[in-house]
Amino acid sequence: MCGINGILKRNTSANITEDKISTMNKKLIHRGPDAEGIFINKDIGLGHRRLKIIDLVGGAQPMVSDDKSIVVIFNGEIYNFKEIRRHLESKGYVFKSKSDTETIIYAYVEYGIDCVAHFRGMFGIAIYDLNQKKLTILRDRLGIKPVYYYLDENILVFSSEIKPIITALNRKPEVHLDSLDFYMSVGYVPGENTLFDNIKKLQPGHLLTVQNNQVTIKQYWDLYQTLSAQYSFEEALTRFEELAEESVKLRMISDVPLGAFLSGGLDSSMIVALMSRLSDNTVKTFSVGYRDQPEANELAYARIVADHYNTDHHEFLLEPLDFFNSLETLVEHTEEPIIESAGVALFQLSQLAREHVTVILSGEGGDEILAGYPLYQIMPKVDRLHRWVRHFPAPLTQRIGHYLSADEKRTKYWDWLQLPQPKRYQSISNDVTSSIKRRMYSDPQVLNSQTATSRYFETLYNHHSRGTDLQKMTYTDIKSWLPDDLLVKADKMTMAASLELRVPFLDHKLVEFATSLPDHYRLRGKKGKYLLKELGRNLLPHEIIHRKKKGFPVPINAWLRGPLYDRSAEILLDNSSFNSGYFNKTYIENMLRRHQRGDEDLSRRIFSLLNLEIWHRNYFQ
């Protein structure tokens, strides 16, 4: 696990200097505290920071082929590198190290860009071919590892994070206002854009090439190439267990200590169960909790699993002021605001885990690939009501909307009821609909940009016309919510603590299999993740399988009514705030009052605006 950087000059004779790459590298020390490497060749410079995981002695980067024609920098892991290596050795290739990085070099020599089809893992990779003067940048299929870039007619700058790119530019980027509605609608910016103008993300399953000054971006992998697999339920259960166990086994390959995050939920508990089955050593587990907050606290469930498998268990308790004081750290490392209050808890827990291990496994992805979110059950009910509501006369629709307008949750559902599902579904975290936006925004440009938000998600939803509604919803989430929110939080909060995170449920072979299954294998009645629950019968205690889903809860609702209210209100109501330029101050004042009185839970809205303001102060003031 590492951090990568690069600069390629275009349309200019100026050469790259080492200090430019060194400055970028310094911004990534947390991602790679163990070593630094730089490669310079006229108009291209590549930089690398290394966290040593595999081949601790060898494996230094940038790595150059024997004939000096291929240079590679790499962030992530290729879990099947030994298998690829054996195949390449049979063709006559000779390896000098035991690292997966060298496997990338000779896989590229053998297969060209198609080498990526052979890789099973998480990665951001840059390959420079000196003979062809071609730069290729690749991102893994599910977007587990980030790749950002800035491109204009003179320069391409790329990195694992945004801050190094900013240091390499002649002028600081501005706020990308067209992305602001995306953020307020779903709590993150999906797709290729970021909230920084002209700084973009290479999309999951995509590669970018530059040759002869021509830039090409293409997709090399997508989900649902096969929509329906023909398995009996028993066959599907057996095959899923085989793939899940294989995925965990691959992700336990490490030359440094490893452990697991354990929330006490089904996904993380299953990872711990499979690790315990596969390991001769005691599994180290790590959990977070909150003092005097029984509704949010999951430590009791985590202890049940820890006791069941006799793990070496560690716990961290997060206090309200610790949470608030860590918000700047959250924004500093996520680099864009995301509405993930759990990010603070994850960062604190990662710091605890790093005292014991260097690699951590977790359960991200289980809900997306196996339809675990309650919203997947709610949307069909909303759709049935929509077929009735759509026939209401306009005056009646308006009166009902006005009657419900005092409560944002009711307003959201009323807006949903008036739309067909392809226009309604905007990923799991969709929380701010058009009626709320008309009250919230004071800037017409931001209000008008909601059209782009709607169009983006509708295009995702309809991408595979032959899929069922459930397949379309999970596809939308796997392409948006998962890489641009959950995995951003997971990657950046763990890497902030120099901890490598691995996510077995997002092995692409497992994802392809699970999402190709019939809907009722994944969602049966009110049972989401039905397949996983059936698998868990022989592996987990009954109370873990049948407990109510909580996700990764943080008691921010109560905290923003109590110990954190005054400080939050002071920031949000400051006349010099970024929010004051784009959001209606009366709306913000009313939102704060309603939440403090307990009229409704508006903690998510408060947190989103708070995060946005702190982000703007950190990066633009």
C-alpha positions in Angstrom: 0.0 0.0 0.0 1.5 3.3 -1.0 1.0 6.6 -2.6 1.8 7.5 -6.3 2.4 10.8 -8.0 3.3 11.9 -11.5 3.8 14.9 -13.9 3.9 14.7 -17.6 4.6 17.8 -19.6 2.7 18.3 -22.8 3.3 20.8 -25.7 6.4 22.1 -23.9 10.2 21.5 -24.0 10.5 22.1 -20.2 11.8 19.2 -18.2 10.5 18.0 -14.9 12.7 18.7 -11.9 13.1 16.3 -9.0 12.0 18.9 -6.4 8.6 19.0 -8.0 8.0 15.3 -7.5 9.7 15.4 -4.0 7.2 18.1 -2.9 4.3 16.0 -4.1 5.7 13.0 -2.3 5.9 14.9 1.0 2.1 15.2 0.9 1.8 11.4 0.9 4.1 10.4 3.7 1.1 9.1 5.7 0.4 6.7 2.8 4.0 5.5 2.6 6.1 6.2 5.7 8.7 3.5 5.0 10.4 4.7 1.8 10.5 7.2 -1.0 11.4 6.9 -4.7 11.6 9.3 -7.7 12.1 8.7 -11.4 12.8 11.6 -13.8 13.2 11.4 -17.6 13.0 14.7 -19.3 9.3 15.6 -19.6 8.0 13.0 -17.1 8.5 12.6 -13.4 7.1 9.8 -11.2 7.1 9.7 -7.4 6.3 7.0 -4.9 5.9 6.7 -1.1 5.9 3.1 0.2 4.2 1.3 3.1 6.0 -2.0 3.2 3.6 -5.0 3.1 5.1 -7.6 0.7 8.8 -8.2 0.0 10.0 -5.9 2.7 13.6 -6.0 1.4 12.9 -5.7 -2.3 10.0 -4.1 -4.0 11.3 -0.5 -4.1 9.5 1.9 -6.5 9.6 3.4 -9.0 10.6 -0.1 -10.4 12.3 -0.3 -13.7 12.5 -3.3 -16.0 15.9 -5.0 -16.7 16.1 -3.4 -20.1 15.3 0.1 -18.6 12.3 0.5 -21.0 9.4 0.1 -18.5 8.8 2.1 -15.3 6.0 1.3 -12.8 4.6 3.0 -9.7 1.9 1.3 -7.9 -0.5 1.8 -5.0 -2.4 -1.3 -3.8 -2.1 -5.0 -4.0 -2.3 -7.6 -6.8 -3.4 -10.6 -4.8 -2.9 -13.2 -7.5 0.6 -12.0 -8.4 2.2 -15.3 -7.6 -0.1 -17.1 -10.1 0.6 -14.5 -12.8 4.3 -14.7 -12.0 4.4 -18.5 -12.4 2.8 -18.2 -15.8 5.2 -15.5 -16.9 8.2 -17.6 -15.6 7.0 -20.5 -17.8 7.3 -18.1 -20.7 10.9 -17.3 -19.8 10.7 -14.1 -17.8 13.2 -13.9 -14.9 12.2 -12.1 -11.7 14.7 -10.5 -9.2 12.2 -9.6 -6.4 9.3 -11.2 -4.6 7.0 -8.2 -5.1 3.8 -7.8 -7.0 5.2 -4.7 -8.6 7.7 -6.6 -10.7 4.8 -8.8 -11.8 3.0 -5.8 -13.2 6.1 -4.8 -15.3 6.4 -8.2 -17.1 2.7 -8.7 -17.4 2.7 -5.4 -19.3 5.6 -6.5 -21.4 3.7 -9.7 -22.3 0.1 -8.5 -22.6 0.4 -4.7 -23.1 -2.5 -2.7 -21.6 -4.6 -6.0 -21.5 -2.4 -7.0 -18.6 -5.1 -5.4 -16.3 -7.5 -8.2 -17.2 -5.2 -10.6 -15.4 -5.0 -8.5 -12.2 -7.1 -9.5 -9.2 -6.8 -6.8 -6.6 -7.0 -3.1 -5.7 -4.8 -0.7 -7.4 -3.8 2.6 -8.9 -1.0 2.0 -11.3 1.1 4.2 -13.6 3.2 2.5 -16.3 5.6 4.5 -18.5 6.9 2.9 -21.6 10.1 4.7 -22.7 10.3 3.1 -26.1 6.8 4.1 -27.1 6.8 7.3 -24.9 3.4 6.2 -23.6 2.0 6.7 -20.1 -0.8 4.4 -18.9 -2.7 5.0 -15.6 -5.1 2.3 -14.4 -7.6 2.1 -11.6 -9.0 -1.1 -10.2 -12.5 -2.3 -11.2 -14.4 -1.3 -8.1 -12.5 1.9 -7.3 -11.0 0.7 -4.0 -7.9 2.7 -4.6 -8.2 6.4 -5.7 -6.6 8.1 -8.7 -7.0 11.8 -9.2 -5.7 13.9 -12.1 -5.5 17.4 -13.6 -5.2 17.8 -17.3 -4.8 20.8 -19.6 -3.0 21.5 -22.9 0.4 21.8 -21.1 0.5 19.3 -18.3 -1.0 16.1 -16.8 -0.6 15.8 -13.1 -1.9 12.7 -11.2 -1.8 11.3 -7.7 -3.4 9.0 -5.1 -4.7 12.2 -3.4 -5.7 15.7 -4.3 -3.3 17.7 -2.2 -0.1 16.7 -4.1 -1.8 17.8 -7.4 -2.6 21.2 -5.9 1.1 21.7 -4.9 2.1 21.0 -8.5 -0.2 23.6 -10.1 0.7 27.1 -10.8 -2.5 28.4 -9.3 -4.9 27.0 -6.7 -8.1 25.5 -8.2 -11.5 27.1 -7.4 -14.7 25.5 -6.1 -16.4 23.5 -8.8 -19.9 24.9 -8.2 -21.6 22.5 -10.6 -20.7 19.7 -8.1 -22.2 21.4 -5.1 -25.7 20.0 -5.7 -24.3 16.5 -6.1 -22.7 16.9 -2.6 -25.8 18.3 -1.0 -28.1 15.7 -2.6 -26.2 12.5 -1.8 -23.3 13.6 0.5 -20.5 13.1 -2.0 -19.5 14.0 -5.6 -20.1 10.9 -7.8 -18.5 10.4 -11.2 -15.4 12.0 -12.7 -15.6 15.4 -11.1 -14.6 16.6 -7.6 -15.5 19.8 -5.7 -12.2 21.2 -7.0 -12.5 22.8 -10.4 -10.6 20.8 -13.1 -9.3 18.1 -10.7 -11.0 14.8 -11.7 -11.1 11.2 -10.7 -10.1 8.3 -13.0 -13.3 6.2 -12.8 -13.2 2.6 -11.5 -12.5 0.1 -14.2 -11.0 2.8 -16.4 -7.5 3.5 -17.8 -6.0 6.7 -19.1 -3.3 6.7 -21.8 -1.1 9.5 -23.1 0.9 8.9 -26.3 1.9 11.4 -29.0 0.2 14.0 -26.9 -3.1 12.2 -27.4 -5.1 11.5 -24.3 -7.5 8.5 -24.2 -9.7 7.4 -21.4 -11.5 4.1 -21.8 -13.4 1.6 -19.7 -11.9 -1.9 -19.4 -14.4 -3.5 -17.1 -18.1 -3.1 -16.1 -20.5 -4.9 -14.0 -23.5 -7.0 -15.2 -21.9 -8.2 -18.4 -23.9 -11.3 -17.5 -27.1 -10.5 -15.8 -28.4 -13.8 -14.7 -26.5 -16.9 -13.5 -28.3 -20.3 -13.5 -27.7 -21.9 -10.1 -30.0 -23.5 -7.6 -29.9 -21.8 -4.3 -27.8 -24.6 -2.7 -25.3 -24.4 -5.6 -25.2 -20.6 -5.3 -24.6 -20.8 -1.5 -21.7 -23.3 -2.0 -20.1 -21.3 -4.8 -20.4 -18.0 -2.8 -18.7 -19.6 0.2 -15.9 -20.9 -2.0 -15.4 -17.4 -3.6 -15.6 -15.6 -0.3 -13.2 -17.9 1.4 -10.8 -17.7 -1.5 -11.0 -13.9 -1.4 -10.3 -13.7 2.3 -7.4 -16.1 1.9 -5.8 -14.0 -0.8 -6.2 -10.9 1.3 -4.4 -12.6 4.2 -1.2 -12.7 2.2 1.2 -10.4 4.0 4.7 -10.1 5.4 3.5 -7.8 8.2 0.9 -8.3 11.0 -2.8 -8.2 10.0 -6.2 -8.0 11.7 -9.8 -7.1 11.1 -12.3 -4.3 11.9 -15.2 -5.9 13.8 -18.4 -3.8 14.1 -20.5 -6.7 15.3 -22.6 -6.5 12.1 -23.0 -9.4 9.7 -20.4 -8.4 7.1 -17.4 -7.8 9.4 -18.4 -10.8 11.6 -18.3 -13.0 8.5 -14.9 -11.7 7.6 -13.6 -12.6 11.1 -15.2 -16.0 10.9 -13.5 -16.8 7.6 -10.2 -15.4 8.8 -10.4 -17.6 11.9 -11.2 -20.6 9.8 -8.1 -20.0 7.5 -5.6 -18.9 10.1 -3.6 -21.0 12.7 -3.0 -17.8 14.6 -5.4 -15.8 16.8 -7.1 -13.1 14.7 -6.7 -9.5 16.0 -10.0 -7.6 16.0 -10.7 -3.9 16.6 -14.0 -2.2 17.5 -15.3 1.4 18.2 -18.0 2.4 20.7 -19.5 5.5 22.3 -19.9 6.1 26.1 -23.5 6.5 27.3 -25.0 6.0 23.8 -26.7 2.6 23.9 -28.6 3.2 20.6 -25.4 3.7 18.7 -23.1 1.3 20.6 -22.4 -2.0 19.0 -19.6 -3.1 21.2 -21.7 -5.8 22.8 -22.3 -7.5 19.4 -18.6 -7.2 18.5 -17.7 -8.9 21.8 -20.0 -11.8 21.1 -18.1 -12.5 17.8 -14.7 -11.9 19.5 -15.6 -14.4 22.2 -17.0 -16.9 19.8 -13.7 -17.0 17.8 -11.5 -16.2 20.8 -9.9 -13.2 19.0 -7.3 -10.8 20.4 -9.9 -8.0 20.8 -9.3 -4.2 21.2 -11.9 -1.5 21.7 -11.9 2.3 21.3 -14.4 4.7 22.9 -15.1 8.0 21.0 -16.2 11.1 23.0 -18.3 14.0 21.6 -15.5 16.6 21.8 -13.0 14.1 20.4 -15.4 13.8 17.4 -15.8 17.5 16.9 -12.1 18.3 17.3 -11.3 15.6 14.6 -13.5 17.1 11.9 -10.7 19.1 10.5 -8.6 16.0 10.4 -11.5 14.2 8.6 -11.7 16.9 5.9 -7.9 17.2 5.6 -7.7 13.6 4.7 -10.9 13.0 2.7 -9.9 16.2 0.8 -13.5 16.7 -0.2 -16.4 16.9 2.2 -18.3 13.7 2.5 -21.3 13.2 4.8 -19.7 10.3 6.7 -19.6 11.0 10.4 -18.3 7.5 10.8 -15.1 8.6 9.2 -13.9 10.2 12.4 -14.5 7.0 14.3 -12.8 5.0 11.6 -9.7 7.3 11.8 -9.5 7.0 15.6 -10.0 3.2 15.4 -7.3 3.0 12.6 -4.8 4.8 14.9 -5.5 2.2 17.6 -5.2 -0.7 15.1 -1.9 0.6 13.7 -0.3 0.1 17.1 -0.8 -3.6 16.6 -1.1 -4.4 12.8 -0.2 -2.9 9.4 -3.0 -4.6 7.4 -6.7 -4.7 8.3 -9.6 -6.5 6.6 -13.1 -5.1 6.7 -16.6 -5.9 5.4 -17.2 -3.0 3.0 -19.3 -4.0 -0.1 -21.5 -6.7 1.5 -24.6 -4.5 1.4 -24.1 -3.4 -2.2 -23.4 -6.8 -3.7 -26.0 -8.7 -1.6 -28.8 -6.1 -1.4 -28.5 -5.4 2.3 -29.8 -1.9 2.6 -33.5 -1.4 3.8 -34.0 1.1 0.9 -34.0 -1.8 -1.5 -37.1 -3.0 0.3 -38.7 0.5 0.5 -38.4 1.5 -3.1 -40.8 -1.1 -4.5 -43.4 0.1 -2.0 -42.8 3.7 -3.1 -43.2 2.6 -6.7 -46.6 1.0 -6.0 -47.8 4.2 -4.4 -46.4 6.3 -7.2 -48.6 4.5 -9.7 -51.6 5.8 -7.7 -50.2 9.3 -6.8 -49.3 10.2 -10.4 -53.0 10.5 -11.2 -53.6 13.2 -8.6 -54.6 16.6 -10.0 -51.9 19.3 -9.8 -53.8 21.4 -7.2 -54.2 18.4 -4.8 -50.5 17.5 -5.3 -49.5 21.1 -4.4 -51.7 21.2 -1.3 -50.3 18.0 0.0 -46.8 19.2 -0.6 -47.5 22.4 1.3 -49.0 20.5 4.2 -46.0 18.2 4.5 -43.4 21.0 3.9 -42.6 21.5 7.6 -41.0 18.1 7.9 -38.1 17.3 5.6 -38.4 13.5 5.8 -42.1 13.7 4.8 -41.2 16.2 2.1 -38.6 13.8 0.7 -41.0 10.9 0.5 -43.7 13.1 -1.1 -41.2 14.1 -3.8 -40.3 10.5 -4.3 -43.9 9.5 -4.7 -44.3 11.8 -7.6 -41.4 10.3 -9.6 -40.9 7.0 -11.4 -38.1 4.9 -10.0 -35.5 5.7 -12.7 -35.8 9.4 -11.9 -36.2 8.8 -8.1 -33.3 6.6 -7.3 -30.1 8.5 -6.6 -28.1 6.0 -4.6 -28.5 4.9 -1.0 -27.6 8.2 0.5 -30.1 10.4 -1.5 -31.5 12.7 1.2 -32.2 16.2 -0.4 -35.0 16.3 -3.0 -36.1 19.2 -5.1 -38.7 20.7 -2.7 -36.0 20.9 0.0 -33.5 22.4 -2.4 -35.8 25.3 -3.3 -35.9 26.3 0.3 -32.2 25.6 1.0 -30.4 27.2 -1.9 -30.1 31.0 -2.3 -27.9 30.8 -5.5 -29.8 30.1 -8.8 -26.8 28.5 -10.4 -26.6 25.8 -7.7 -30.4 25.2 -7.8 -30.3 24.8 -11.6 -27.4 22.3 -11.4 -29.8 19.7 -9.8 -30.7 18.8 -13.4 -27.2 17.4 -13.9 -27.5 15.4 -10.7 -30.8 13.9 -11.8 -29.5 13.1 -15.3 -26.4 11.5 -13.9 -28.2 9.0 -11.7 -31.0 8.3 -14.2 -28.3 7.4 -16.7 -26.7 5.0 -14.2 -30.0 3.4 -13.3 -30.9 2.8 -16.9 -27.4 1.6 -18.0 -28.5 -2.0 -18.2 -32.0 -2.0 -19.7 -32.4 -5.8 -19.2 -31.8 -5.7 -15.4 -34.4 -5.9 -12.7 -35.1 -2.9 -10.5 -33.0 -4.5 -7.7 -30.1 -5.0 -10.1 -30.4 -1.5 -11.3 -30.4 -0.1 -7.8 -27.4 -2.1 -6.7 -25.6 -1.3 -10.0 -26.2 2.4 -9.3 -24.8 2.1 -5.8 -21.7 0.0 -6.8 -20.9 2.7 -9.4 -21.5 5.8 -7.2 -22.1 5.5 -3.5 -19.5 2.7 -3.0 -16.4 4.2 -4.8 -17.1 7.8 -4.2 -18.3 7.7 -0.6 -17.7 4.5 1.3 -14.4 3.6 -0.2 -13.1 7.2 -0.1 -13.8 7.1 3.7 -12.3 3.6 4.1 -9.1 4.3 2.1 -8.3 7.7 3.3 -9.1 7.3 7.0 -7.0 4.1 7.2 -4.2 5.5 5.1 -4.1 8.6 7.3 -3.0 6.2 10.0 -0.6 4.4 7.6 -2.8 1.3 7.8 -3.6 -0.8 4.7 -7.3 -1.7 4.3 -8.4 -4.8 2.4 -12.0 -5.5 1.4 -12.7 -9.2 0.6 -16.4 -8.7 -0.4 -15.1 -6.5 -3.3 -13.0 -9.1 -5.0 -14.3 -8.6 -8.6 -15.0 -12.4 -9.1 -17.1 -12.4 -6.0 -18.9 -9.2 -7.0 -19.6 -10.6 -10.5 -21.0 -13.8 -9.1 -23.2 -12.3 -6.4 -24.8 -9.6 -8.6 -25.6 -12.1 -11.3 -27.8 -14.2 -9.0 -31.6 -14.0 -9.0 -33.1 -11.2 -6.9 -34.6 -13.6 -4.3 -31.2 -15.1 -3.5 -30.1 -11.7 -2.3 -33.3 -10.2 -1.0 -36.1 -12.4 0.3 -39.1 -10.7 1.8 -37.6 -8.4 4.5 -34.3 -10.3 4.6 -31.6 -8.5 2.8 -28.3 -10.4 2.3 -30.3 -13.6 2.5 -27.5 -15.6 0.9 -25.0 -14.4 3.5 -27.3 -15.0 6.4 -27.8 -18.6 5.2 -24.0 -19.0 5.0 -23.7 -17.5 8.5 -25.9 -20.2 10.1 -22.9 -22.5 10.6 -20.4 -19.8 11.2 -21.9 -17.1 13.5 -24.0 -16.8 16.7 -27.7 -16.5 16.0 -28.0 -13.0 17.5 -25.4 -11.7 14.9 -27.3 -13.1 11.9 -30.7 -11.8 13.0 -29.9 -8.5 14.6 -31.2 -5.2 13.3 -28.9 -3.5 10.8 -27.1 -0.4 12.1 -24.2 0.2 9.6 -21.4 2.1 11.4 -23.4 4.4 13.7 -22.2 7.5 15.3 -24.6 9.2 17.8 -24.3 12.6 16.0 -28.0 13.2 16.3 -27.8 13.5 20.1 -24.4 15.2 20.1 -25.7 18.0 17.7 -28.6 18.6 20.1 -26.3 18.7 23.1 -22.5 19.2 23.5 -21.8 20.1 19.8 -24.8 22.3 19.1 -23.4 25.7 20.0 -20.1 25.3 18.2 -21.9 24.0 15.1 -24.3 26.9 15.1 -21.5 29.4 15.5 -19.7 28.1 12.4 -22.8 27.7 10.2 -24.3 31.2 11.0 -21.1 33.1 10.6 -21.8 35.8 7.9 -18.4 35.2 6.3 -19.0 31.5 5.8 -18.9 29.8 2.4 -22.5 28.6 3.1 -23.8 32.2 3.4 -23.1 32.7 -0.3 -25.1 29.7 -1.6 -27.5 28.8 1.1 -30.5 30.6 2.6 -29.6 31.8 6.1 -33.3 31.6 7.2 -33.3 27.9 6.2 -30.1 27.2 8.2 -31.4 29.0 11.3 -34.7 27.1 11.1 -32.9 23.8 10.5 -30.8 24.3 13.6 -33.8 25.2 15.8 -35.9 22.3 14.6 -33.1 19.8 15.3 -32.3 21.3 18.7 -36.0 21.1 19.8 -36.2 17.6 18.6 -38.9 18.3 16.0 -37.0 16.1 13.6 -33.6 14.6 13.1 -31.7 17.0 10.8 -28.2 16.0 12.0 -27.3 14.8 8.5 -28.1 18.2 7.0 -26.2 20.0 9.8 -23.2 17.7 9.4 -23.2 18.2 5.6 -23.1 22.0 5.9 -20.6 21.9 8.7 -18.3 19.6 6.7 -18.6 21.9 3.7 -17.7 25.0 5.6 -14.7 23.4 7.3 -13.5 22.0 3.9 -13.8 25.5 2.4 -11.9 27.1 5.2 -9.1 24.5 5.0 -8.6 24.6 1.3 -9.7 28.1 0.1 -9.1 30.5 3.0 
